[in-house]
Amino acid sequence: MSSVGKAAGLRPPGEALSNKLAEDELPLLDKNINEFWNNFKVSASDICILVVAMRETYRDMAKAFTEKLSVKLKEEERMIQIFLEYQNQISRQNKLIQEKKENLLRLIAEVKDKKQEMEVLTANVQDLKEEYARKKEIISTTKKASEERLKRLQKSVDLYKDRLGLEIRKIYGDKLQFIFTNIDPKHPDSPFMFCLHLNEARDYEVSDSTPHLECLSEFQENVRKTKNFSAFLANVRKAFSTMVYN
């Protein structure tokens, strides 16, 4: 376009057409914009409703989950408490078992000691029985020997009773009392006596002579050595006779 045409206010034909089209499309554009806005408002409202619904749902789910979690935590706390109680019970049971075990071991040791003591006592009783049997046998043997010796004495007494005027009496303490007569011619019935018994060593022991003889202890030693009781009796009678004549 020439400068004259521009100055005169004239537009080119293409530009005028373009402006015409723009003016025609503006209402359509406004309509589209309004429809989009209305749709957007509807969609935004739905979205808000959906968001609110989702939030309520989430809130309910969160509440339910929180309640379930709280219940679960309480159950776990209860299980922990039960576990701790069981653990304490087990600890107490183990302690009781240990105490019973120690008591049992102590009882076993005591029974073992008692058993050993019983074995020792049994051995001691057996030893005592054997010792008693030995002593009983010794006593029996000694008794037999004493009886044999007394028998021999009795034979000697019987042999010399009439000849020596001798009488023997058994008195207290398992003693034998020897009584001589026919010693004093003036008093033939006057008794001259002494006592004799066997001591723990099973030896002759002479005592209680009447009248008293100083040589009686010497006669006692001789008869212990020689075992000749007849000679002993003869010596005693002779000592009494010598006392009378002196």
MARNU-19491 format. One record per atom (N, C-alpha, C, O): x, y, z. Coordinates in steps of 0.001 Angstrom, whole numbers, padded with zeros to 6 digits, always signed. Example, Ala and Ser with C-alpha at 12.3 -4.5 7.8 and 13.67 -1.06 7.14 Angstrom:
2
+013190-005690+007800/+012300-004500+007800/+013200-003300+007800/+014236-003319+008465/+012850-002250+007080/+013670-001060+007140/+012900+000030+007870/+013409+001138+008039/
//
This chain:
246
+000863-001174+000000/+000000+000000+000000/+000888+001208+000000/+001957+001227+000609/+000416+002231-000706/+001212+003446-000804/+000977+004291+000397/+000003+004131+001133/+001876+005177+000573/+001788+006073+001702/+000574+006935+001630/+000065+007361+002667/+000078+007216+000433/-001110+008037+000278/-002321+007290+000800/-003191+007833+001481/-002328+005988+000437/-003464+005191+000936/-003473+005099+002429/-004538+005206+003037/-002259+004892+003091/-002196+004831+004536/-002645+006120+005146/-003345+006144+006158/-002234+007192+004518/-002610+008479+005059/-004086+008693+004964/-004666+009361+005820/-004698+008165+003982/-006123+008377+003815/-006922+007486+004713/-008147+007600+004726/-006289+006573+005494/-007015+005708+006431/-007553+004478+005807/-008458+003860+006368/-007082+004108+004749/-007569+002912+004085/-006771+001691+004519/-005552+001788+004661/-007431+000511+004742/-006766-000721+005130/-006702-001653+003940/-007508-001569+003013/-005756-002515+003986/-005673-003442+002865/-006818-004440+002982/-007312-004670+004085/-007256-005045+001867/-008401-005945+001867/-008150-007157+002756/-009079-007585+003441/-006979-007723+002788/-006694-008918+003638/-006809-008607+005111/-007332-009425+005868/-006364-007513+005520/-006416-007119+006930/-007842-006928+007375/-008209-007300+008489/-008650-006347+006502/-010052-006135+006857/-010751-007466+007038/-011592-007608+007926/-010421-008434+006220/-011036-009761+006320/-010624-010456+007603/-011411-011139+008257/-009382-010258+007930/-008882-010887+009163/-009579-010326+010379/-009934-011063+011299/-009763-009088+010383/-010444-008469+011525/-011889-008938+011610/-012434-009116+012699/-012495-009132+010460/-013870-009604+010432/-013999-010990+011043/-014918-011273+011811/-013075-011825+010687/-013092-013189+011258/-012880-013174+012758/-013502-013937+013497/-011994-012298+013196/-011727-012223+014637/-012949-011778+015388/-013215-012279+016480/-013650-010914+014874/-014861-010440+015535/-015919-011527+015572/-016679-011622+016536/-015974-012336+014548/-016963-013420+014535/-016602-014546+015523/-017503-015186+016065/-015328-014796+015765/-014892-015913+016619/-014919-015560+018108/-014911-016449+018961/-014951-014303+018407/-014923-013907+019815/-016091-014475+020609/-015870-014990+021705/-017299-014409+020120/-018396-015009+020889/-018228-016507+021095/-018515-017053+022159/-017741-017160+020013/-017521-018612+020148/-016454-018919+021194/-016559-019867+021971/-015431-018082+021178/-014356-018274+022173/-014875-018051+023585/-014540-018774+024524/-015720-017006+023698/-016303-016758+025019/-017170-017929+025472/-017167-018328+026636/-017916-018462+024499/-018779-019597+024816/-017952-020801+025275/-018271-021469+026259/-016863-021050+024511/-016008-022195+024890/-015378-021993+026270/-015286-022907+027089/-014954-020751+026480/-014344-020458+027787/-015357-020646+028899/-015036-021198+029952/-016605-020180+028664/-017638-020343+029689/-017967-021813+029934/-018119-022248+031076/-018075-022579+028828/-018345-024011+029001/-017207-024698+029778/-017450-025518+030663/-015946-024337+029421/-014805-024926+030115/-014821-024553+031599/-014523-025365+032475/-015177-023308+031838/-015224-022841+033229/-016306-023558+034012/-016119-023989+035150/-017458-023665+033343/-018545-024369+034021/-018167-025840+034280/-018387-026374+035368/-017598-026468+033252/-017137-027859+033438/-016066-027955+034521/-016047-028882+035331/-015182-026968+034506/-014115-026977+035503/-014687-026823+036899/-014240-027476+037843/-015702-025932+037024/-016318-025745+038324/-016984-027027+038789/-016870-027430+039947/-017712-027682+037813/-018355-028944+038183/-017313-029992+038602/-017476-030687+039605/-016237-030086+037805/-015171-031063+038112/-014491-030729+039430/-014200-031625+040222/-014238-029457+039669/-013605-029050+040926/-014491-029359+042110/-014023-029770+043172/-015826-029145+041901/-016765-029469+042978/-016762-030961+043257/-016770-031398+044408/-016750-031738+042171/-016694-033200+042351/-015402-033620+043020/-015351-034501+043878/-014349-032927+042569/-013048-033260+043175/-013048-032932+044663/-012540-033696+045483/-013631-031776+044997/-013706-031400+046422/-014519-032411+047210/-014138-032844+048297/-015671-032778+046613/-016504-033787+047289/-015729-035085+047449/-015756-035718+048505/-015033-035471+046376/-014248-036706+046415/-013129-036619+047458/-012857-037560+048204/-012485-035422+047471/-011410-035244+048443/-011955-035323+049867/-011361-035949+050745/-013126-034657+050077/-013744-034698+051408/-014115-036130+051777/-013900-036577+052904/-014688-036852+050779/-015070-038241+051033/-013847-039087+051337/-013839-039913+052250/-012808-038850+050534/-011574-039602+050773/-010978-039256+052138/-010454-040118+052843/-011073-037962+052493/-010544-037562+053788/-011338-038204+054920/-010761-038654+055909/-012683-038248+054772/-013491-038895+055789/-013178-040387+055861/-013055-040981+056932/-013053-040966+054646/-012713-042399+054610/-011361-042646+055268/-011194-043586+056044/-010394-041778+054940/-009063-041920+055540/-009125-041732+057050/-008467-042430+057821/-009965-040735+057448/-010106-040496+058869/-010687-041719+059567/-010216-042136+060625/-011742-042293+058938/-012347-043500+059527/-011358-044657+059546/-011242-045394+060525/-010636-044792+058404/-009651-045877+058341/-008545-045655+059372/-008108-046586+060049/-008094-044372+059477/-007045-044065+060447/-007541-044326+061867/-006802-044840+062707/-008817-043960+062131/-009376-044200+063448/-009467-045702+063745/-009094-046167+064822/-009980-046450+062741/-010086-047900+062909/-008708-048522+063093/-008510-049403+063929/-007750-048035+062280/-006390-048567+062394/-005786-048225+063754/-005110-049037+064385/-006061-046966+064186/-005546-046562+065494/-006138-047419+066607/-005441-047828+067535/-007461-047688+066493/-008100-048534+067498/-007529-049948+067463/-007226-050539+068500/-007388-050479+066247/-006810-051816+066126/-005380-051839+066659/-004960-052772+067342/-004635-050759+066315/-003254-050685+066780/-003198-050578+068294/-002336-051180+068934/-004134-049797+068873/-004187-049671+070324/-004507-051018+070977/-003895-051409+071971/-005492-051718+070384/-005843-053046+070898/-004654-053984+070775/-004339-054748+071687/-004001-053901+069615/-002831-054760+069385/-001727-054441+070385/-001091-055346+070925/-001502-053150+070631/-000482-052756+071596/-000842-053243+073000/+000013-053719+073747/-002139-053112+073344/-002569-053597+074652/-002376-055106+074767/-001918-055619+075788/-002742-055804+073682/-002532-057254+073693/-001050-057590+073829/-000668-058496+074570/-000208-056828+073087/+001224-057079+073181/+001742-056766+074585/+002581-057489+075122/+001227-055665+075179/+001618-055346+076552/+001185-056453+077510/+001930-056849+078406/-000065-056954+077292/-000548-058049+078136/+000295-059306+077941/+000620-060002+078903/+000650-059593+076672/+001499-060745+076400/+002876-060574+077032/+003447-061527+077562/+003407-059350+076974/+004702-059086+077616/+004599-059274+079117/+005491-059845+079743/+003479-058777+079708/+003275-058941+081141/+003158-060423+081517/+003731-060884+082504/+002384-061160+080683/+002250-062606+080922/+003601-063291+080788/+003948-064171+081576/+004368-062868+079762/+005706-063453+079562/+006607-063168+080765/+007338-064040+081236/+006534-061913+081255/+007348-061573+082427/+006913-062372+083653/+007745-062818+084442/+005575-062550+083806/+005086-063355+084921/+005554-064802+084801/+006006-065408+085772/+005433-065344+083578/+005921-066704+083343/+007415-066800+083625/+007897-067775+084202/+008136-065761+083203/+009586-065745+083428/+009896-065716+084924/+010804-066399+085397/+009119-064904+085663/+009303-064862+087121/+008945-066200+087757/+009640-066679+088653/+007836-066807+087275/+007457-068118+087791/+008535-069158+087513/+008880-069966+088375/+009060-069117+086286/+010129-070055+085931/+011345-069823+086817/+011986-070768+087277/+011657-068531+087053/+012792-068215+087920/+012558-068746+089326/+013457-069323+089938/+011319-068543+089846/+011007-069067+091184/+011046-070591+091210/+011557-071193+092154/+010496-071214+090151/+010533-072666+090075/+011961-073190+090013/+012303-074185+090652/+012798-072493+089220/+014208-072902+089147/+014887-072762+090499/+015699-073602+090888/+014544-071680+091220/+015112-071491+092552/+014664-072598+093498/+015465-073144+094257/+013346-072930+093442/+012836-074012+094276/+013477-075341+093904/+013831-076138+094772/+013621-075569+092603/+014256-076808+092146/+015687-076881+092649/+016147-077938+093081/+016402-075737+092594/+017787-075704+093071/+017841-075982+094572/+018698-076725+095050/+016892-075360+095319/+016853-075600+096767/+016550-077073+097061/+017178-077685+097925/+015567-077637+096322/+015243-079046+096530/+016416-079941+096146/+016687-080952+096794/+017101-079546+095084/+018278-080315+094673/+019342-080277+095761/+019936-081302+096095/+019582-079068+096320/+020570-078947+097399/+020136-079746+098623/+020948-080413+099264/+018816-079669+098945/+018321-080449+100086/+018479-081947+099830/+018856-082714+100715/+018173-082339+098577/+018311-083755+098227/+019760-084204+098334/+020047-085284+098850/+020680-083363+097839/+022100-083700+097929/+022538-083781+099393/+023322-084651+099773/+022010-082846+100217/+022350-082877+101634/+021804-084141+102292/+022477-084768+103111/+020570-084508+101922/+019996-085729+102480/+020776-086959+102030/+021010-087884+102808/+021176-086950+100754/+021976-088076+100247/+023285-088170+101011/+023729-089257+101380/+023910-086993+101249/+025171-086978+102004/+024934-087475+103426/+025734-088245+103959/+023822-087031+104048/+023523-087485+105403/+023265-088988+105435/+023732-089698+106326/+022498-089460+104428/+022235-090900+104364/+023533-091674+104165/+023738-092738+104750/+024410-091110+103320/+025708-091747+103094/+026513-091790+104388/+027117-092806+104729/+026509-090644+105114/+027217-090613+106401/+026604-091606+107378/+027312-092330+108077/+025256-091627+107414/+024584-092567+108316/+024911-094008+107927/+025095-094878+108778/+024977-094231+106607/+025307-095569+106142/+026713-095951+106583/+026956-097069+107039/+027648-094990+106437/+029012-095256+106880/+029055-095480+108393/+029731-096384+108883/+028306-094624+109131/+028242-094812+110580/+027650-096177+110921/+028120-096864+111828/+026602-096559+110174/+025985-097859+110415/+026966-098985+110119/+027025-099981+110840/+027745-098809+109031/+028758-099825+108724/+029794-099908+109834/+030218-100993+110232/+030201-098717+110333/+031168-098710+111435/+030564-099355+112675/+031211-100161+113345/+029304-098990+112977/+028639-099584+114139/+028475-101093+113975/+028666-101866+114914/+028110-101490+112739/+027971-102928+112489/+029296-103650+112697/+029358-104723+113298/+030379-103013+112169/+031712-103602+112371/+032067-103651+113851/+032626-104635+114335/+031730-102554+114578/+032012-102530+116024/+031201-103593+116758/+031702-104276+117651/+029921-103716+116355/+029075-104734+116983/+029626-106129+116704/+029647-107000+117574/+030075-106314+115447/+030655-107602+115105/+031914-107877+115926/+032136-108982+116420/+032743-106807+116054/+033948-106950+116883/+033583-107273+118329/+034206-108119+118970/+032547-106571+118833/+032108-106831+120210/+031576-108254+120358/+031821-108923+121362/+030839-108704+119333/+030331-110071+119386/+031485-111072+119418/+031495-112026+120196/+032461-110814+118535/+033612-111704+118505/+034384-111643+119827/+034817-112666+120357/+034546-110404+120353/+035231-110251+121630/+034454-110939+122750/+035029-111593+123620/+033127-110773+122705/+032288-111429+123713/+032386-112950+123598/+032449-113668+124596/+032397-113426+122322/+032528-114873+122129/+033871-115368+122657/+033949-116424+123286/+034951-114578+122390/+036265-114974+122896/+036288-114975+124428/+036764-115913+125067/+035745-113864+124997/+035733-113794+126456/+034854-114885+127046/+035180-115473+128077/+033729-115149+126377/+032853-116204+126852/+033570-117551+126820/+033467-118363+127739/+034307-117753+125712/+035063-119000+125615/+036153-119062+126683/+036381-120100+127306/+036836-117891+126882/+037871-117840+127919/+037264-118107+129287/+037802-118866+130093/+036103-117448+129531/+035440-117647+130829/+035027-119102+131001/+035187-119706+132061/+034476-119647+129886/+034068-121043+129966/+035266-121952+130224/+035214-122869+131043/+036365-121661+129485/+037570-122461+129685/+038115-122287+131093/+038503-123246+131759/+038132-121001+131534/+038617-120722+132891/+037736-121377+133938/+038208-121918+134938/+036419-121308+133668/+035497-121918+134616/+035725-123425+134696/+035718-124024+135771/+035926-124010+133521/+036194-125448+133511/+037498-125763+134243/+037591-126717+135015/+038527-124905+133963/+039812-125116+134638/+039661-124949+136145/+040232-125704+136933/+038865-123928+136533/+038649-123703+137966/+037893-124871+138575/+038192-125322+139681/+036902-125352+137827/+036144-126482+138334/+037033-127714+138471/+036942-128476+139434/+037903-127880+137462/+038832-129010+137543/+039781-128849+138728/+040073-129802+139450/+040259-127601+138909/+041174-127357+140017/+040470-127569+141348/+041036-128144+142278/+039211-127091+141432/+038461-127285+142664/+038185-128763+142913/+038170-129234+144050/+037967-129481+141807/+037772-130915+141960/+039027-131575+142534/+038968-132435+143413/+040179-131126+141986/+041430-131681+142504/+041613-131317+143979/+042053-132124+144797/+041245-130033+144287/+041324-129629+145691/+040396-130463+146555/+040732-130871+147666/+039210-130700+145998/+038259-131487+146764/+038772-132907+146981/+038574-133500+148041/+039436-133441+145951/+040025-134774+146100/+041114-134769+147170/+041214-135676+147996/+041936-133695+147124/+042990-133587+148147/+042380-133455+149521/+042858-134035+150496/+041291-132664+149582/+040612-132481+150866/+040052-133808+151357/+040198-134173+152524/+039410-134518+150441/+038832-135809+150840/+039933-136783+151272/+039758-137605+152171/+041085-136651+150581/+042188-137559+150890/+042765-137292+152270/+043122-138206+153013/+042843-135981+152589/+043500-135626+153848/+042517-135204+154938/+042933-134778+156015/+041224-135319+154667/+040246-134835+155647/+040368-135589+156963/+040499-134990+158031/+040325-136874+156868/+040400-137660+158097/+041797-137613+158689/+041967-137539+159906/+042812-137658+157800/+044187-137706+158275/+044629-136393+158878/+045332-136386+159888/+044227-135259+158273/+044685-133945+158735/+043624-133215+159550/+043883-132129+160068/+042444-133794+159669/+041355-133111+160372/+040959-131836+159650/+040783-130790+160276/+040817-131921+158324/+040573-130729+157482/+039128-130686+157012/+038572-131693+156576/+038516-129480+157110/+037168-129240+156597/+037198-127994+155691/+037851-126999+156004/+036502-128074+154603/+036474-126947+153631/+035040-126473+153482/+034115-127258+153275/+034887-125157+153596/+033575-124534+153431/+033638-123455+152345/+034626-122732+152217/+032583-123373+151588/+032486-122310+150581/+031779-121117+151205/+030651-121239+151681/+032443-119961+151204/+031875-118775+151849/+031699-117666+150806/+031793-117901+149602/+031446-116468+151298/+031170-115317+150414/+032353-115048+149482/+033498-115390+149779/+032036-114422+148340/+033062-114023+147391/+033735-115189+146709/+034887-115081+146289/+033031-116312+146591/+033591-117513+145947/+034899-117943+146596/+035813-118427+145928/+034971-117760+147895/+036161-118179+148636/+035924-119548+149275/+034797-119945+149570/+037041-120245+149472/+037015-121517+150200/+037706-121312+151543/+038818-120790+151622/+037025-121733+152577/+037589-121622+153922/+038100-122996+154359/+037341-123964+154421/+039396-123062+154659/+040030-124311+155094/+040159-124281+156628/+040751-123368+157205/+039587-125307+157261/+039570-125367+158731/+040290-126663+159164/+039879-127776+158835/+041378-126458+159912/+042123-127593+160474/+041693-127804+161921/+041459-126848+162660/+041594-129068+162312/+041397-129442+163724/+042441-130515+164074/+043244-130925+163237/+042398-130952+165337/+043347-131960+165821/+044798-131467+165735/+045721-132252+165515/+044978-130168+165911/+046335-129620+165926/+046807-129417+167360/+047931-129766+167718/+045924-128846+168168/+046269-128596+169576/+045854-129830+170387/+044664-130124+170503/+046824-130544+170941/+046463-131760+171700/+045554-131472+172868/+044710-132295+173221/+045719-130301+173478/+044875-129978+174620/+043455-129634+174197/+042493-129866+174930/+043350-129079+173005/+042021-128688+172492/+041908-129186+171047/+042093-128401+170117/+041616-130441+170844/+041619-131011+169485/+040542-130421+168562/+040680-130468+167339/+039484-129874+169140/+038428-129296+168296/+038662-127828+167963/+037869-127224+167240/+039753-127243+168486/+040026-125822+168188/+040353-125657+166698/+041188-126388+166166/+039693-124691+166015/+039906-124538+164573/+041111-123647+164265/+041358-122647+164939/+041830-124030+163256/+042900-123214+162671/+042540-123076+161185/+042406-124072+160474/+042390-121862+160742/+041780-121694+159413/+042468-120612+158583/+043204-119763+159088/+042184-120690+157272/+042568-119626+156316/+041598-119709+155129/+040892-120699+154937/+041596-118657+154365/+040717-118599+153175/+041572-118596+151907/+042706-118118+151890/+040982-119149+150856/+041692-119219+149583/+040702-118997+148442/+039569-119475+148483/+041149-118265+147426/+040336-118097+146219/+041265-117870+145026/+042472-117690+145188/+040693-117882+143848/+041451-117637+142617/+041228-116186+142184/+040090-115742+142035/+042325-115455+141984/+042203-114055+141573/+041952-113944+140061/+041753-114956+139390/+041963-112707+139524/+041682-112494+138104/+042718-113172+137212/+042405-113575+136092/+043953-113298+137706/+044998-113986+136933/+044903-115498+137098/+045756-116235+136602/+043877-115956+137788/+043631-117373+138032/+044749-118011+138846/+045078-119183+138662/+045331-117218+139752/+046352-117716+140672/+045745-117859+142061/+044759-117205+142402/+046368-118742+142859/+045915-118908+144241/+046206-117636+145028/+047262-117019+144890/+045232-117266+145857/+045430-116117+146742/+044907-116498+148117/+043735-116837+148276/+045790-116439+149112/+045482-116881+150473/+045288-115655+151359/+046004-114664+151215/+044307-115721+152287/+044028-114581+153170/+043308-115072+154423/+042910-116232+154530/+043158-114146+155361/+042323-114353+156554/+042730-115616+157337/+041887-116458+157647/+043983-115732+157641/+044399-116891+158458/+044142-116606+159936/+044384-115503+160426/+043647-117623+160626/+043345-117501+162062/+043825-118772+162759/+043303-119855+162492/+044830-118650+163664/+045599-117429+163970/+046485-117019+162789/+046701-117781+161847/+046985-115789+162881/+047730-115228+161770/+049085-115930+161607/+049812-116166+162571/+049392-116255+160330/+050672-116871+159987/+051497-115887+159178/+051049-115415+158133/+052706-115569+159650/+053589-114661+158926/+054104-115288+157621/+054378-114590+156644/+054226-116595+157634/+054800-117282+156475/+053768-117644+155411/+054091-118343+154450/+052526-117174+155571/+051454-117571+154649/+051692-117026+153237/+051399-117698+152248/+052228-115798+153154/+052513-115218+151840/+053603-116008+151116/+053567-116145+149893/+054574-116527+151876/+055628-117350+151270/+055051-118656+150736/+055411-119108+149648/+054146-119260+151518/+053486-120490+151064/+052671-120223+149784/+052602-121058+148883/+052064-119035+149740/+051265-118658+148572/+052140-118603+147311/+051750-119125+146267/+053300-117985+147402/+054190-117894+146254/+054666-119281+145829/+054778-119563+144636/+054940-120133+146791/+055409-121489+146468/+054342-122288+145726/+054636-122955+144734/+053116-122218+146206/+052061-122998+145558/+051742-122443+144163/+051336-123199+143280/+051920-121131+143954/+051728-120568+142616/+052776-121107+141641/+052490-121335+140466/+053994-121306+142152/+055079-121784+141290/+054997-123294+141068/+055121-123772+139940/+054788-124034+142147/+054861-125495+142062/+053536-126147+141684/+053518-127267+141173/+052416-125442+141935/+051084-125997+141720/+050840-127260+142570/+049918-128029+142302/+051677-127455+143590/+051546-128627+144462/+050713-128215+145668/+051246-127721+146661/+049420-128419+145577/+048523-127949+146619/+048591-128832+147866/+048389-128354+148982/+048871-130096+147676/+048972-130989+148837/+050127-130557+149736/+050002-130529+150961/+051253-130220+149108/+052402-129757+149898/+052075-128447+150582/+052519-128198+151703/+051296-127603+149909/+050884-126316+150491/+050065-126545+151750/+050316-125927+152784/+049081-127440+151659/+048243-127721+152830/+049081-128309+153975/+048889-127968+155142/+049995-129181+153620/+050846-129787+154655/+051708-128734+155327/+051902-128763+156543/+052232-127788+154523/+053064-126726+155099/+052256-125812+156010/+052739-125398+157064/+051039-125498+155611/+050193-124635+156441/+049875-125329+157758/+049973-124715+158821/+049494-126604+157700/+049178-127332+158931/+050415-127401+159838/+050322-127231+161054/+051553-127651+159226/+052796-127725+160007/+053085-126397+160677/+053532-126368+161824/+052828-125247+159950/+053069-123926+160538/+052133-123696+161707/+052547-123132+162720/+050860-124125+161592/+049933-123978+162713/+050410-124839+163905/+050366-124389+165050/+050859-126058+163634/+051328-126938+164712/+052541-126332+165399/+052634-126362+166626/+053458-125790+164638/+054646-125175+165207/+054243-124001+166097/+054830-123796+167159/+053243-123232+165667/+052755-122092+166467/+052212-122585+167805/+052438-121958+168840/+051485-123727+167780/+050920-124237+169030/+052013-124724+169974/+051966-124423+171167/+052974-125453+169483/+054024-125985+170357/+054969-124892+170864/+055558-125015+171938/+055102-123840+170089/+055955-122750+170560/+055236-121882+171582/+055809-120916+172084/
//
